[in-house]
Amino acid sequence: MKNRKTLIQEKQYKESKRGDINKIRQFLDKYSTYREDKALDLLRAGNKVLDIGCGDGLLLAKLSSKYKSLWGLDISQSRLKRAKENLFKKGLFGKSHMIAADFDEKLPFRSCFFDSVVCIATLETSIDPYHLLHEINRIMLSGGILIIQVSNMAFFPRRISLMLGRMPKTWEAEGLWNGGALHYFTKSSLKDLLQESGFMVTTIKCTGFLSNIRNFWVSLLGADIIIKAIKK
């Protein structure tokens, strides 16, 4: 049995370690760009915005600074419940609309309904990316903005893994192989897919640590790819 003094010392050591980790995180945050913040930066103000795969609704809360009407779609009822709670806490429940639906089926919106659509860490998990992008195109106004973000399979460390015969993971999700990803993308393949689906790509960036430097060569240095595209 450990005596009281030893237990106190161990507790103080763990607290000190947590403090050091928090300091490192705070330092890294100064030089990091988060995908939700980059999406917000790439969007212009408008009327209605849809977040496909909205999760807890935290991105929608940020988008409230630019849009009058917030729409979130997710297949998970539990995530939609948390999204409603988060938006309610921020006083946004009156301007938000949460829809339970499967984005692999026809989206439950009429044509030319949204100014903008955001699709973060979602396209990889769709059964048919062509179907999803054509549905997004259908529900958007002409000239509307699509922000889409995926993991970059051509990221340099992943290229090395493939060369060594190992399949790299692109993102994590508890209980799912590679976060449930069904498809893998590079900068060029995603750009081609968007153009074939009726969009004009205007901006290609990455996010994460030192993204401002890594943006000079997104295809090699970006762990992810975030694209701004306009409906033709």
N, C-alpha and C positions, 0 to 999 in steps of 0.2 A: 504494500500500500504506500502511495506517495504521501509525504507529509504536507501540511498546509503551505509551508514556505515554498516547496517545490512546485506545487500547483499554481501558486501566485506567480512565480517566476515564469512558468510555462505560459500562463495567460498573458503576462506582460510581453513575452517574446512574440506570441502570435499576434497581439495587437500592434506591436512594432512592425512586424512583417506586413500586416494589412495596411498599415500607414505608408510603408515604403511602396507597396504596390499601387496604392491610390495616388501617391505623388508621381509615380511613373505614368499612370494613366492620364493624370492632369497635364503632364508635360506633353505626352503624345497627342492629346486632344487639341492642343494649340496648333498642331501641324497636320491635323486630319480633317477630311471632309466626309460627312456622312451622307449616304445616298438619299435620305429623305430631305436633307437640307439642299443638296444639289438639285433634286427634282423641283423643289420650291423655287430655287433660283432661276431655273430654266423656263418656268411657266410665267405667262403674263396674266394679268387680272381678267376675270370673266364672270359669267353668270353661273353655269353649272359645271362641276367637275366630278368625275367618277374615279374611285380607287378600286381597281380589281384585285381581289385578295387583300382586303383592307385590314385584316387581322384585328389588332386592338384599337384601331382608329386613331393612332397617334399622328400619322401623316395627315389625315383629314383635319385634325385639330390645327396643324400648322397651315394647311391650305385655306383655312377660314379667313386668313388675312387677305386673300386675293379673290375669293369666290363667295357669291351670295348663297349658293345652294350646294351642299355637300352630300355626295352619294357614295356609299360603300357597298361592295358586293363581296360575299365570302360564302363558302359552302358550309363552314363550321358555325353552328348555332352558338356554341360556347364563346367563340371569339367575337361573334357579333354582339353577344350580351355584354362582354367586356368593353367593346367599342362604344356601345350605347352609354354605359356607365361612365367611361372616360369623357365622352363628349358632353354628357349631362353635367359633370363636375366643372367643365370649362364654360358652361353656359351656352353650349352650341346645339343642344338637343332640338331646339325649334327649327333650326336651319339644316338639319342632317336627316338623311334617309338611309336606313340599313336594309339591304336586300339579301335574303338567303337564296342562293342560286348556284348552279354548277356552270362554270365558265366554259366547260367543254360542250355545252349545249347552246341553243340559241339564247342570246342575252335578252333579258326581259325588259327591253326598252324599245321605244319606237325609233325609227330612223332619224338621223340628224337632230339628236336630242342634246348632246353634250358639247360644250366649248372645248373641253380638255379631258383626257383620260390618262391615268397613271397606272402603270403595270410594273410593280417592283418585285423582283424575285418570284415571279409567277409563271412566265412563259416556259421555263424549263419543265414545269410540272404539268403542262397541258398535254393532253393526248395528241391533239392535232394543232400545232402552232398556226398553220395556214387558216384553219377554221376560226381560231380565236382572233387573229389579226383582221380577218375579213369582217367578223362581227363587230370588232372595235371600229373599223372603218365605217361600217354601216350606221352606227349610232352616233357618229361624230358629225358636227357641222363642217362644211367645206372650209378649209383653212384652219381647222382646229388642230390643237397640239396634242401629240402623244409622247409621253415620257415612258421609256421602257428600259429596264435594267436587268441584266443577266450576269452570271459568272462568266469569266473569260477562260475558255479551255486552253487558249494559246499563251496564257501567262507563263513567263519564263520558268518558274519552279515546276509548273505542271508539264512543260515540255521536257524538262530533265527527268521527271518521274516516268513519263512515257518512254523516253529513250532507255531508261533502266528497266523497262518491262513492268512498271507498276502503274495501276490505274489511279490517277489523282482524284481526290474528292474536291468538289467545287463548293459545297456548302453543307452545313450541318442541320439536322433536325432529329430530335429524339425519337428513336424507334423506327426510323426510316433509312433505307440505304441511300446514301448521298443526298439526304434531305428530300427524297422523293423525286429527284430530278429524272426526267425521262429523255431529255435532249441536251445536247451540248452545243455551245456557240463560240464562234470567234468574231472578231470585228467585221470581217468581210462577209461571213455567212449571215450574220444578223442584218447587216446593211442590205444585202441582196434580198433577204426575206421580206424586209419592210418595203422595199421598192416594188417587189412583185405583188405586194398586198395593197398597193395604192397609196403609199406614203413617200414623201420626199425627205430624205435625211438631211438635216441642217447642222447638227452638232453631235460630236462623238467625244465623250469624256470618260474618265474613270473616277472612282472615289477611294477613300481610305487614306492611309498615312502618306504624306508628301505627294498627294495626288497632283498638285500643281506642277511638280517636276515630271511625274510619270505620265502626265497628259501629252508630253511631247512624243511619246511612242506607246500609245494605248495598247496596241495589239500585242506588244511584248511585255510591257511593264505594268499594265493594269490587271489587278486581280479580278476586276469586274469591268463591265462596259455599260455606260448609261448614255442613251441616245435621245435626242430631241428630233421628232419627225413631224411633218405637216401633212395633213390630208390633202391630196391633190384635188 
